[in-house]
Amino acid sequence: MTESQRRVMTEGRILGTMDGPAPFPPRNIEEEPMAKDRDTVWDEWGELVNMAPKELEEWLETDESKEVGADSGDGESKGHKSGERIVKIKRTNKDDLSDDQWEHMGKVVGYIKRHKAQGGPDGDVEDSDWRYSLMNWGHDPMKD
């Protein structure tokens, strides 16, 4: 039997051979990266989603909030729907967050980073669609 035939493969990683132990300890590939990803998402979420739940709720009731963003297909913008989910997430304890909520948090972080990287208007940021869109996603750039 050749060396390659004796290798024990699990989830694409060599865990050892019939001749001896693996050169590194096995680890749970599914759990470890997710734990790191969630820690990163949690930290970035805390930095970027800078509106309090009540503040965001009140913002989402305004005409300005309802008039910006891409339509989700039912007349409500994607950002406005996201804002409603963000309010619920912000009122949920970290340990009680569902997989779906964690996934949405990651999307929110990504959206805010991309939108901020585009930069705001040269003129009036305070009354801009750029700011209003970010606020629907829980980030008020006037607080930066």
C-alpha positions as YAML, in Angstrom:
chain: A
units: angstrom
residues:
- id: 1
  name: MET
  ca: [0.00, 0.00, 0.00]
- id: 2
  name: THR
  ca: [1.37, 3.42, -0.91]
- id: 3
  name: GLU
  ca: [1.68, 6.36, 1.46]
- id: 4
  name: SER
  ca: [-1.19, 8.20, -0.26]
- id: 5
  name: GLN
  ca: [-3.44, 5.17, 0.10]
- id: 6
  name: ARG
  ca: [-2.73, 4.99, 3.84]
- id: 7
  name: ARG
  ca: [-3.71, 8.58, 4.50]
- id: 8
  name: VAL
  ca: [-6.84, 9.14, 6.43]
- id: 9
  name: MET
  ca: [-8.81, 12.03, 5.03]
- id: 10
  name: THR
  ca: [-11.60, 13.80, 6.83]
- id: 11
  name: GLU
  ca: [-13.28, 16.93, 5.50]
- id: 12
  name: GLY
  ca: [-10.39, 17.54, 3.15]
- id: 13
  name: ARG
  ca: [-7.72, 17.53, 5.87]
- id: 14
  name: ILE
  ca: [-5.11, 14.88, 6.53]
- id: 15
  name: LEU
  ca: [-5.61, 13.72, 10.09]
- id: 16
  name: GLY
  ca: [-2.95, 11.04, 10.13]
- id: 17
  name: THR
  ca: [-1.54, 7.96, 8.46]
- id: 18
  name: MET
  ca: [-1.39, 4.34, 9.41]
- id: 19
  name: ASP
  ca: [2.26, 4.97, 10.33]
- id: 20
  name: GLY
  ca: [1.58, 7.52, 13.06]
- id: 21
  name: PRO
  ca: [-0.43, 10.39, 14.44]
- id: 22
  name: ALA
  ca: [-1.37, 13.50, 12.53]
- id: 23
  name: PRO
  ca: [1.16, 16.32, 12.68]
- id: 24
  name: PHE
  ca: [-1.53, 18.58, 14.16]
- id: 25
  name: PRO
  ca: [-4.52, 17.98, 16.44]
- id: 26
  name: PRO
  ca: [-7.88, 17.47, 14.77]
- id: 27
  name: ARG
  ca: [-10.40, 20.25, 15.19]
- id: 28
  name: ASN
  ca: [-14.04, 20.76, 14.48]
- id: 29
  name: ILE
  ca: [-13.86, 22.62, 11.18]
- id: 30
  name: GLU
  ca: [-17.55, 23.52, 11.24]
- id: 31
  name: GLU
  ca: [-17.64, 25.11, 14.69]
- id: 32
  name: GLU
  ca: [-14.35, 26.96, 14.97]
- id: 33
  name: PRO
  ca: [-14.59, 29.26, 11.93]
- id: 34
  name: MET
  ca: [-18.21, 30.10, 12.77]
- id: 35
  name: ALA
  ca: [-17.21, 31.08, 16.31]
- id: 36
  name: LYS
  ca: [-14.53, 33.41, 14.92]
- id: 37
  name: ASP
  ca: [-16.91, 34.78, 12.33]
- id: 38
  name: ARG
  ca: [-19.56, 35.47, 14.94]
- id: 39
  name: ASP
  ca: [-17.07, 37.21, 17.20]
- id: 40
  name: THR
  ca: [-15.99, 39.39, 14.28]
- id: 41
  name: VAL
  ca: [-19.58, 40.08, 13.25]
- id: 42
  name: TRP
  ca: [-20.49, 40.97, 16.84]
- id: 43
  name: ASP
  ca: [-17.58, 43.40, 17.17]
- id: 44
  name: GLU
  ca: [-18.20, 45.06, 13.80]
- id: 45
  name: TRP
  ca: [-21.94, 45.19, 14.44]
- id: 46
  name: GLY
  ca: [-21.28, 46.99, 17.73]
- id: 47
  name: GLU
  ca: [-19.09, 49.55, 15.98]
- id: 48
  name: LEU
  ca: [-21.19, 50.13, 12.87]
- id: 49
  name: VAL
  ca: [-24.81, 49.84, 14.02]
- id: 50
  name: ASN
  ca: [-24.73, 53.03, 16.05]
- id: 51
  name: MET
  ca: [-28.45, 53.75, 16.39]
- id: 52
  name: ALA
  ca: [-30.36, 52.67, 19.50]
- id: 53
  name: PRO
  ca: [-33.45, 50.51, 18.92]
- id: 54
  name: LYS
  ca: [-35.90, 53.29, 19.88]
- id: 55
  name: GLU
  ca: [-34.02, 55.82, 17.74]
- id: 56
  name: LEU
  ca: [-34.09, 53.47, 14.74]
- id: 57
  name: GLU
  ca: [-37.77, 52.66, 15.32]
- id: 58
  name: GLU
  ca: [-38.64, 56.37, 15.29]
- id: 59
  name: TRP
  ca: [-36.52, 56.93, 12.17]
- id: 60
  name: LEU
  ca: [-38.27, 54.09, 10.32]
- id: 61
  name: GLU
  ca: [-41.61, 55.88, 10.86]
- id: 62
  name: THR
  ca: [-40.49, 58.97, 8.91]
- id: 63
  name: ASP
  ca: [-41.32, 59.70, 5.28]
- id: 64
  name: GLU
  ca: [-37.60, 60.13, 4.55]
- id: 65
  name: SER
  ca: [-36.90, 56.59, 5.71]
- id: 66
  name: LYS
  ca: [-39.67, 55.16, 3.55]
- id: 67
  name: GLU
  ca: [-38.61, 57.07, 0.42]
- id: 68
  name: VAL
  ca: [-35.02, 55.78, 0.02]
- id: 69
  name: GLY
  ca: [-33.57, 52.47, -1.04]
- id: 70
  name: ALA
  ca: [-34.21, 49.71, -3.54]
- id: 71
  name: ASP
  ca: [-37.75, 48.31, -3.58]
- id: 72
  name: SER
  ca: [-37.93, 44.77, -2.23]
- id: 73
  name: GLY
  ca: [-40.81, 43.97, -4.57]
- id: 74
  name: ASP
  ca: [-43.70, 44.80, -2.28]
- id: 75
  name: GLY
  ca: [-43.36, 48.58, -2.12]
- id: 76
  name: GLU
  ca: [-41.09, 48.60, 0.94]
- id: 77
  name: SER
  ca: [-37.35, 49.11, 0.49]
- id: 78
  name: LYS
  ca: [-34.86, 46.42, 1.43]
- id: 79
  name: GLY
  ca: [-33.20, 48.83, 3.85]
- id: 80
  name: HIS
  ca: [-36.48, 49.66, 5.58]
- id: 81
  name: LYS
  ca: [-37.23, 45.96, 6.07]
- id: 82
  name: SER
  ca: [-33.69, 45.46, 7.32]
- id: 83
  name: GLY
  ca: [-34.14, 48.28, 9.82]
- id: 84
  name: GLU
  ca: [-37.15, 46.53, 11.32]
- id: 85
  name: ARG
  ca: [-35.10, 43.35, 11.71]
- id: 86
  name: ILE
  ca: [-32.21, 45.33, 13.22]
- id: 87
  name: VAL
  ca: [-34.49, 46.73, 15.94]
- id: 88
  name: LYS
  ca: [-35.46, 43.17, 16.95]
- id: 89
  name: ILE
  ca: [-31.84, 41.98, 16.84]
- id: 90
  name: LYS
  ca: [-30.65, 44.87, 19.00]
- id: 91
  name: ARG
  ca: [-33.28, 43.91, 21.58]
- id: 92
  name: THR
  ca: [-32.14, 40.29, 21.63]
- id: 93
  name: ASN
  ca: [-29.43, 38.99, 23.97]
- id: 94
  name: LYS
  ca: [-26.32, 37.79, 22.15]
- id: 95
  name: ASP
  ca: [-26.75, 34.20, 23.37]
- id: 96
  name: ASP
  ca: [-30.35, 34.14, 22.14]
- id: 97
  name: LEU
  ca: [-29.65, 35.22, 18.55]
- id: 98
  name: SER
  ca: [-30.79, 32.76, 15.89]
- id: 99
  name: ASP
  ca: [-28.66, 31.64, 12.95]
- id: 100
  name: ASP
  ca: [-30.88, 33.77, 10.71]
- id: 101
  name: GLN
  ca: [-30.24, 36.82, 12.89]
- id: 102
  name: TRP
  ca: [-26.48, 36.22, 12.82]
- id: 103
  name: GLU
  ca: [-26.64, 35.95, 9.05]
- id: 104
  name: HIS
  ca: [-28.58, 39.21, 8.81]
- id: 105
  name: MET
  ca: [-26.10, 40.94, 11.12]
- id: 106
  name: GLY
  ca: [-23.32, 39.93, 8.72]
- id: 107
  name: LYS
  ca: [-25.27, 41.37, 5.79]
- id: 108
  name: VAL
  ca: [-25.86, 44.61, 7.68]
- id: 109
  name: VAL
  ca: [-22.17, 44.96, 8.51]
- id: 110
  name: GLY
  ca: [-21.26, 44.34, 4.86]
- id: 111
  name: TYR
  ca: [-23.83, 46.83, 3.58]
- id: 112
  name: ILE
  ca: [-22.73, 49.58, 5.95]
- id: 113
  name: LYS
  ca: [-19.04, 49.05, 5.10]
- id: 114
  name: ARG
  ca: [-19.72, 49.14, 1.34]
- id: 115
  name: HIS
  ca: [-22.04, 52.14, 1.53]
- id: 116
  name: LYS
  ca: [-19.62, 54.12, 3.71]
- id: 117
  name: ALA
  ca: [-16.73, 53.26, 1.38]
- id: 118
  name: GLN
  ca: [-18.63, 54.86, -1.51]
- id: 119
  name: GLY
  ca: [-18.46, 58.10, 0.40]
- id: 120
  name: GLY
  ca: [-21.23, 60.56, 0.97]
- id: 121
  name: PRO
  ca: [-22.24, 63.59, -1.02]
- id: 122
  name: ASP
  ca: [-19.89, 66.54, -1.33]
- id: 123
  name: GLY
  ca: [-22.56, 68.88, -0.04]
- id: 124
  name: ASP
  ca: [-25.25, 68.39, 2.56]
- id: 125
  name: VAL
  ca: [-24.74, 65.00, 4.22]
- id: 126
  name: GLU
  ca: [-27.36, 65.60, 6.90]
- id: 127
  name: ASP
  ca: [-30.32, 65.65, 4.48]
- id: 128
  name: SER
  ca: [-28.93, 63.23, 1.88]
- id: 129
  name: ASP
  ca: [-30.38, 59.99, 0.56]
- id: 130
  name: TRP
  ca: [-26.94, 58.49, 1.28]
- id: 131
  name: ARG
  ca: [-27.36, 59.19, 5.00]
- id: 132
  name: TYR
  ca: [-31.01, 58.17, 5.02]
- id: 133
  name: SER
  ca: [-30.19, 54.84, 3.41]
- id: 134
  name: LEU
  ca: [-27.47, 54.14, 5.97]
- id: 135
  name: MET
  ca: [-29.85, 55.07, 8.77]
- id: 136
  name: ASN
  ca: [-32.35, 52.47, 7.52]
- id: 137
  name: TRP
  ca: [-29.54, 49.96, 8.10]
- id: 138
  name: GLY
  ca: [-28.92, 51.25, 11.64]
- id: 139
  name: HIS
  ca: [-25.94, 53.53, 10.98]
- id: 140
  name: ASP
  ca: [-26.10, 57.31, 11.28]
- id: 141
  name: PRO
  ca: [-22.95, 58.76, 9.65]
- id: 142
  name: MET
  ca: [-23.51, 62.05, 11.48]
- id: 143
  name: LYS
  ca: [-22.39, 60.22, 14.64]
- id: 144
  name: ASP
  ca: [-19.00, 59.22, 13.15]
...
